[in-house]
């Protein structure tokens, strides 16, 4: 039911370009994604969703649905055996709406049938009597006294108050702006899907595409009223995630139907339902003010950040934490006053997405740095170099940055990269905005260049107990040493399976490494998010391998009568300090296997002070810079990104090719938000739930990228690694927006930038 990822002869240790074990399968179309799951006697589950952003449910009548031939179950909130609630951080969301619906698309009922079309026809026959209620759809009104309440406790999810330095600072140069960021979708290509199989012990086995198996398990157990021993999860093939799979989708629904019907139940969303079935990036409304000396040296910052969390909490509180503690960028500010808010509305729920709070803030603080540069007559690169943090500085929460912070170097590197050539006198249409649409032959086209530098925390923050578990076994099979690695860490396309293999090869000296499919039979690995898995699960695998190596060498020392200190593993051999072969691994282990399980944690973080926002909130920071070059048709508002060059400090490139791939993908995602990606929500209704109307960058939109990878090791991290996946998404978008501003001469205070913003029409 799942794809076992192994690489029997794939070579590659830490720092080498290792072949991905799933690579060939994916490019040939043979990889089994969650939507490919199948069971011979399975039935299909579908969800009935609310058409209203806010309404009271007066009555649900399932009678007609039950009469459809082939239907085996119709469930409502009354059929939830445990607590009708789930939630990533707070269990505030119903499994099935009981009394109220709070957003368009909220699940109301479930149907199981022998064919998905049959299930859909039956769901259409369910009669729900709604009393439509006033909906709060403007986050700016959420905290008003007369605003409709989304939840009885009020509309505030979290307010982060951050204060440092002087209470009322002044400066000779003051710049300010208001900025808005639209709602971005993760737009993973593999829609939500899972298969729930009822078990003989009364429990259920769920195969599902997800980012965090153990948190899923906890929420499912709550809803089913079952202990975790009876709810077992295995990771199915994941077709992308980017934060959108941290919250539950089909999970509980498929299990409910499987337990009711006694049959395996498959649920798989179509693209439109996927837009309703997962959280999105928070829209943001922001006001920023920077004060500086006449030479551009920053004196103070004031910021007000408002994030629309939608109908349920999801991870909004943590996103507010990032938007507040990291929301002024990688710059030195003697005095700061930041207020970051997350609020409930009747809009679609918002939660985790790549960049997690830093993306929204970066558009504002980078636009304002450009404003400051213009105000004091300094180059945009120099204004950032002049104010960038360095190792040993304190950031705005008072935390010492205790490893390399190469802000100035990153900026200089991207500035020094060759610029693309200017457009020729008679350019090829394919090189122009609008391309073969033949909208221009070069007239009205202006070139712009923009810069951005940003930073992001790696791992979970503010005192969260962030750890991962790894189980490693070493044995001799058929005369060959084989290492087996088992974690619950979700491979979502980023190459984590390869990283685990590389670590095992490096630490144990073996070539053959098998990675067991991730499941809940081993301890939690935490979420595949926050750019944390190579750091945290990598640390756990490294520690488990070290424990195995120590145990094996202790056996060898006893057998050889030699001290452990002079022994090492080299494939299927035990060697001495000079590399001489002392024994075969088979002679040491025989038919035994040595297995160790390790729970590994990074350095602790701490909650920030509730009054001042001060504290050591984060374990690590990752820095990146971008330079964007764009051509803009200022008459039609069309944009072509000509180049999107970047430099990023990754600490240690475990798999250099994979690192560059992550930087490419993250840069494209940031560019998408800058120019085209937005879930358009009007009065609580999603207007574009399809890839026809939700625009994504294609291969024709993504430009060439020159990538500079810096490797300044973090002394506190395994192998010196830094998280890679999120930083390029944060710095790419503001650079593109800056380049468009430079080309058209307009302030452009909202993303995505639309043609009418450029033309002023």
PELIN-V173262 format. One record per residue. N is the residue number from 1. BURIAL is 1 if it has 24 or more other C-alpha atoms within 12 Angstrom, else 0. Layout:
# PELIN-V173262
n = <N/N>
burial = <BURIAL/BURIAL>
This chain:
# PELIN-V173262
n = <1/2/3/4/5/6/7/8/9/10/11/12/13/14/15/16/17/18/19/20/21/22/23/24/25/26/27/28/29/30/31/32/33/34/35/36/37/38/39/40/41/42/43/44/45/46/47/48/49/50/51/52/53/54/55/56/57/58/59/60/61/62/63/64/65/66/67/68/69/70/71/72/73/74/75/76/77/78/79/80/81/82/83/84/85/86/87/88/89/90/91/92/93/94/95/96/97/98/99/100/101/102/103/104/105/106/107/108/109/110/111/112/113/114/115/116/117/118/119/120/121/122/123/124/125/126/127/128/129/130/131/132/133/134/135/136/137/138/139/140/141/142/143/144/145/146/147/148/149/150/151/152/153/154/155/156/157/158/159/160/161/162/163/164/165/166/167/168/169/170/171/172/173/174/175/176/177/178/179/180/181/182/183/184/185/186/187/188/189/190/191/192/193/194/195/196/197/198/199/200/201/202/203/204/205/206/207/208/209/210/211/212/213/214/215/216/217/218/219/220/221/222/223/224/225/226/227/228/229/230/231/232/233/234/235/236/237/238/239/240/241/242/243/244/245/246/247/248/249/250/251/252/253/254/255/256/257/258/259/260/261/262/263/264/265/266/267/268/269/270/271/272/273/274/275/276/277/278/279/280/281/282/283/284/285/286/287/288/289/290/291/292/293/294/295/296/297/298/299/300/301/302/303/304/305/306/307/308/309/310/311/312/313/314/315/316/317/318/319/320/321/322/323/324/325/326/327/328/329/330/331/332/333/334/335/336/337/338/339/340/341/342/343/344/345/346/347/348/349/350/351/352/353/354/355/356/357/358/359/360/361/362/363/364/365/366/367/368/369/370/371/372/373/374/375/376/377/378/379/380/381/382/383/384/385/386/387/388/389/390/391/392/393/394/395/396/397/398/399/400/401/402/403/404/405/406/407/408/409/410/411/412/413/414/415/416/417/418/419/420/421/422/423/424/425/426/427/428/429/430/431/432/433/434/435/436/437/438/439/440/441/442/443/444/445/446/447/448/449/450/451/452/453/454/455/456/457/458/459/460/461/462/463/464/465/466/467/468/469/470/471/472/473/474/475/476/477/478/479/480/481/482/483/484/485/486/487/488/489/490/491/492/493/494/495/496/497/498/499/500/501/502/503/504/505/506/507/508/509/510/511/512/513/514/515/516/517/518/519/520/521/522/523/524/525/526/527/528/529/530/531/532/533/534/535/536/537/538/539/540/541/542/543/544/545/546/547/548/549/550/551/552/553/554/555/556/557/558/559/560/561/562/563/564/565/566/567/568/569/570/571/572/573/574/575/576/577/578/579/580/581/582/583/584/585/586/587/588/589/590/591/592/593/594/595/596/597/598/599/600/601/602/603/604/605/606/607/608/609/610/611/612/613/614/615/616/617/618/619/620/621/622/623/624/625/626/627/628/629/630/631/632/633/634/635/636/637/638/639/640/641/642/643/644/645/646/647/648/649/650/651/652/653/654/655/656/657/658/659/660/661/662/663/664/665/666/667/668/669/670/671/672/673/674/675/676/677/678/679/680/681/682/683/684/685/686/687/688/689/690/691/692/693/694/695/696/697/698/699/700/701/702/703/704/705/706/707/708/709/710/711/712/713/714/715/716/717/718/719/720/721/722/723/724/725/726/727/728/729/730/731/732/733/734/735/736/737/738/739/740/741/742/743/744/745/746/747/748/749/750/751/752/753/754/755/756/757/758/759/760/761>
burial = <1/1/1/1/1/1/1/1/0/1/1/1/1/1/1/1/1/1/1/1/1/1/0/0/0/0/0/0/0/0/1/1/1/1/1/1/1/1/0/0/0/1/1/1/1/1/1/1/1/1/1/1/1/1/1/1/1/0/0/1/0/1/0/0/1/1/0/1/0/1/1/1/1/1/1/1/1/0/1/1/1/0/1/1/1/1/1/1/1/0/1/1/1/1/1/1/1/1/1/1/1/1/1/1/1/1/1/1/1/1/1/1/1/1/1/1/0/1/1/1/1/1/1/1/1/1/1/1/0/1/0/0/0/0/1/1/1/1/1/1/1/1/1/0/0/0/1/1/1/1/1/0/0/0/1/1/1/1/1/1/1/1/1/1/1/0/0/0/1/0/0/0/1/1/1/1/1/1/1/1/1/1/1/1/1/1/1/1/1/1/1/1/1/1/1/1/1/1/0/0/0/0/1/1/1/1/1/1/1/1/1/1/1/1/1/1/1/1/1/1/1/1/1/1/1/1/0/1/0/1/1/1/1/1/1/1/1/1/1/1/1/1/1/1/1/1/1/1/1/1/1/1/1/1/1/1/1/1/1/1/1/1/1/1/1/1/1/1/1/0/1/1/1/1/1/1/1/1/1/1/1/1/1/1/1/1/1/1/1/1/1/1/1/0/0/1/1/1/1/1/1/1/1/1/1/1/1/1/1/1/1/1/1/1/1/1/1/1/1/1/1/1/1/1/1/1/1/1/1/1/1/1/1/1/1/1/1/1/1/1/1/1/1/1/1/1/1/1/1/1/1/1/1/1/1/1/1/1/1/1/1/1/1/1/1/1/1/1/1/1/1/1/1/0/1/1/0/0/1/1/1/1/1/1/1/1/1/1/1/1/1/0/1/1/1/1/1/1/1/1/1/1/1/1/1/1/1/1/1/1/1/1/1/1/1/0/0/0/1/1/0/0/1/0/0/0/0/0/0/0/1/1/1/1/1/0/0/0/1/1/0/1/0/0/1/1/1/1/1/1/1/1/1/1/1/1/1/1/1/1/1/1/0/0/1/1/1/1/1/1/1/1/1/1/1/1/0/0/0/1/1/1/1/1/1/1/1/1/1/1/1/1/1/1/1/1/1/1/1/1/1/1/1/1/1/1/1/1/1/1/1/1/1/1/1/1/1/1/1/1/1/1/1/1/1/1/1/1/1/1/1/1/1/1/1/1/1/1/1/1/1/1/1/1/1/1/1/1/1/1/1/1/1/1/1/1/1/0/0/0/0/0/0/1/0/0/1/1/1/1/1/1/1/1/1/1/0/0/0/0/0/1/1/1/1/1/0/1/1/0/0/0/1/1/1/1/1/1/1/1/1/1/1/0/1/0/1/1/0/0/0/1/1/1/1/1/1/1/1/1/1/1/1/1/1/1/1/1/1/1/1/1/1/1/1/1/1/1/1/1/1/1/1/1/1/1/1/1/1/1/1/1/1/1/1/1/1/1/1/1/1/1/1/1/1/1/1/1/1/1/1/1/1/1/1/1/1/1/1/1/1/0/0/1/1/1/0/1/1/1/1/0/0/1/1/1/1/0/0/0/1/1/1/1/1/1/1/1/1/1/1/1/1/1/0/1/1/1/1/1/1/1/1/1/1/1/1/1/1/1/1/1/1/1/1/1/1/1/1/1/1/1/1/1/0/1/1/1/1/1/1/1/1/1/1/0/1/1/1/0/0>
